[in-house]
C-alpha cells in the first residue's frame, strides 16, 4: 500500500534526537509498503538531505525535504512562520504525491496535522494522528498565547482529534489529557519512545576509548544529552555543579543545543565553574558510546500543570544503557524512577538536592550500579522499540484495511 507520513522535523540518518520515526518508516518499507515522508529541510537550522530507501522485498520510503523558515527559536512569531510556511508547502507537496491508502501525521506542530488531514480528505483515505506533544495546551499554561488566538488553536487541534480514525499517543500522560477532552479511549493507543537494542551494540572497550577521547580519565562523569530549553531547566544542572565545585573528581558534561544554552554557559562562567563542560550535539548513533563512558546521567524539568505528559527519549536511552538517573523533576518519569529504583529524584529546581544525589552516587557505586541495571531490566521487559514499532505497523495496516474494529486500545504495562 501507499502510505503518506507527515512529520515536519523528521530526523536525518546522522541527526540528533529521536530516530523512532525512521524506524517506523523503514519497518513499513520492509513489510512491502511504499512510504512517502514529507518533512522540512533542516533540523535546528542544520540542512538535512532527501533520502530514498529501497527494501529487498520491493517496499520503499522516500523522504521529501521542503523548505521552511529558519531561526524558529528566536520568538513565537518566528516559530509560527516556520510552522505555517511548512504546512502550506506540505499540503501542496502531498497533493502531488501518489494517492495514499492511508495518511499519518505526527504533531507537533499541529499545522502539519492539518496538511495531512486535508490530503486524506481529498483522497477519502483513513487518517491517523500521532500526538507527540500537546498544543496549544502547553502554550496556554505558559500564557504564550491567549484570547481569541488560543480558542482558534484549540478548535483546530480538536478538529484533528475528532477526524482521526486512530490516535497514537507518545505518552500515557498525553492520553490522559486527551481523555479529559472527551475523546474515545478505544481509539487511542499509547506507543511511547522505546529502547533500540541494536543502537546500543557497542564495540569492545567502547567505554575506555570514549573516556580517553574526552579526557575523562579517572573522573566521576555526570552526563546530560538533549535539548537546552526552558522545559529542560538546564540551569538547575549548572547550579548543582556549583554545589560540587570543591569536589574536582566530579565533572558534568552536557551535550546538545537549544535556546537556553547561552544562558546556561553564561551562568557557569559567572559562577566560575571548572567542573562543567558544554558540547555540541552529536549524532544519535554516538549517544550509546557517551552513555557507556559516563557514571551517572542527569535529568531536569521545569514545573508545569502538564508535567505528566513528558516521557522523553533520553529517559528511555538512559535506562536502556543501564545508567542510574539523578533527576530534579516531578511527573510520571520521576514516579517510574522511584517505583522501579532506577535512580533517585528530588523536586524540580532543587539544585542542592540534585547535587546531593550526585555525591551519593559517587560514594556508593555498587548501589547505583544496581539502580542502573534496574532501569535496563525495565525497558527490556516493557519498552523495546522493535516491539512497539511492530504494534504500530499492525495498527496502520488494519486501519488502512478498514479493520479498526479488530483493534483494542493498547499501552505498555508499567506496573511493579
Secondary structure as the mmCIF struct_conf table of DSSP 4:
data_model
#
loop_
_struct_conf.conf_type_id
_struct_conf.id
_struct_conf.beg_label_comp_id
_struct_conf.beg_label_asym_id
_struct_conf.beg_label_seq_id
_struct_conf.end_label_comp_id
_struct_conf.end_label_asym_id
_struct_conf.end_label_seq_id
STRN STRN1 UNK A 2 UNK A 6
TURN_TY1_P TURN_TY1_P1 UNK A 8 UNK A 9
HELX_LH_PP_P HELX_LH_PP_P1 UNK A 10 UNK A 12
TURN_TY1_P TURN_TY1_P2 UNK A 13 UNK A 14
BEND BEND1 UNK A 16 UNK A 17
HELX_RH_AL_P HELX_RH_AL_P1 UNK A 20 UNK A 30
TURN_TY1_P TURN_TY1_P3 UNK A 31 UNK A 32
STRN STRN2 UNK A 34 UNK A 40
BEND BEND2 UNK A 41 UNK A 41
STRN STRN3 UNK A 42 UNK A 43
TURN_TY1_P TURN_TY1_P4 UNK A 44 UNK A 45
STRN STRN4 UNK A 46 UNK A 47
STRN STRN5 UNK A 51 UNK A 54
TURN_TY1_P TURN_TY1_P5 UNK A 56 UNK A 57
BEND BEND3 UNK A 58 UNK A 58
STRN STRN6 UNK A 60 UNK A 66
BEND BEND4 UNK A 70 UNK A 70
HELX_RH_3T_P HELX_RH_3T_P1 UNK A 72 UNK A 74
HELX_RH_AL_P HELX_RH_AL_P2 UNK A 76 UNK A 96
BEND BEND5 UNK A 97 UNK A 97
HELX_LH_PP_P HELX_LH_PP_P2 UNK A 98 UNK A 100
BEND BEND6 UNK A 101 UNK A 101
STRN STRN7 UNK A 102 UNK A 107
BEND BEND7 UNK A 108 UNK A 109
HELX_RH_AL_P HELX_RH_AL_P3 UNK A 110 UNK A 123
TURN_TY1_P TURN_TY1_P6 UNK A 124 UNK A 124
STRN STRN8 UNK A 126 UNK A 131
BEND BEND8 UNK A 132 UNK A 133
TURN_TY1_P TURN_TY1_P7 UNK A 135 UNK A 136
HELX_RH_AL_P HELX_RH_AL_P4 UNK A 137 UNK A 141
TURN_TY1_P TURN_TY1_P8 UNK A 142 UNK A 143
BEND BEND9 UNK A 144 UNK A 145
HELX_RH_AL_P HELX_RH_AL_P5 UNK A 147 UNK A 163
BEND BEND10 UNK A 165 UNK A 165
STRN STRN9 UNK A 166 UNK A 169
BEND BEND11 UNK A 170 UNK A 171
HELX_RH_AL_P HELX_RH_AL_P6 UNK A 172 UNK A 180
TURN_TY1_P TURN_TY1_P9 UNK A 181 UNK A 182
HELX_RH_3T_P HELX_RH_3T_P2 UNK A 185 UNK A 187
STRN STRN10 UNK A 188 UNK A 190
STRN STRN11 UNK A 195 UNK A 195
TURN_TY1_P TURN_TY1_P10 UNK A 197 UNK A 200
HELX_LH_PP_P HELX_LH_PP_P3 UNK A 202 UNK A 203
TURN_TY1_P TURN_TY1_P11 UNK A 204 UNK A 205
HELX_RH_AL_P HELX_RH_AL_P7 UNK A 206 UNK A 214
TURN_TY1_P TURN_TY1_P12 UNK A 215 UNK A 215
TURN_TY1_P TURN_TY1_P13 UNK A 217 UNK A 218
BEND BEND12 UNK A 219 UNK A 219
STRN STRN12 UNK A 220 UNK A 225
BEND BEND13 UNK A 226 UNK A 226
BEND BEND14 UNK A 229 UNK A 229
TURN_TY1_P TURN_TY1_P14 UNK A 230 UNK A 233
HELX_RH_AL_P HELX_RH_AL_P8 UNK A 234 UNK A 243
TURN_TY1_P TURN_TY1_P15 UNK A 244 UNK A 246
TURN_TY1_P TURN_TY1_P16 UNK A 248 UNK A 249
STRN STRN13 UNK A 250 UNK A 255
TURN_TY1_P TURN_TY1_P17 UNK A 259 UNK A 260
HELX_RH_AL_P HELX_RH_AL_P9 UNK A 261 UNK A 270
TURN_TY1_P TURN_TY1_P18 UNK A 271 UNK A 272
BEND BEND15 UNK A 274 UNK A 275
STRN STRN14 UNK A 276 UNK A 279
HELX_RH_AL_P HELX_RH_AL_P10 UNK A 284 UNK A 293
BEND BEND16 UNK A 295 UNK A 295
STRN STRN15 UNK A 296 UNK A 300
TURN_TY1_P TURN_TY1_P19 UNK A 305 UNK A 306
HELX_RH_3T_P HELX_RH_3T_P3 UNK A 307 UNK A 309
HELX_RH_AL_P HELX_RH_AL_P11 UNK A 313 UNK A 320
TURN_TY1_P TURN_TY1_P20 UNK A 321 UNK A 322
STRN STRN16 UNK A 325 UNK A 328
BEND BEND17 UNK A 331 UNK A 331
HELX_RH_AL_P HELX_RH_AL_P12 UNK A 332 UNK A 339
TURN_TY1_P TURN_TY1_P21 UNK A 340 UNK A 341
BEND BEND18 UNK A 342 UNK A 342
STRN STRN17 UNK A 343 UNK A 346
TURN_TY1_P TURN_TY1_P22 UNK A 348 UNK A 349
HELX_RH_AL_P HELX_RH_AL_P13 UNK A 351 UNK A 363
HELX_RH_AL_P HELX_RH_AL_P14 UNK A 365 UNK A 382
STRN STRN18 UNK A 384 UNK A 384
HELX_RH_AL_P HELX_RH_AL_P15 UNK A 385 UNK A 400
TURN_TY1_P TURN_TY1_P23 UNK A 401 UNK A 402
HELX_RH_3T_P HELX_RH_3T_P4 UNK A 404 UNK A 406
#
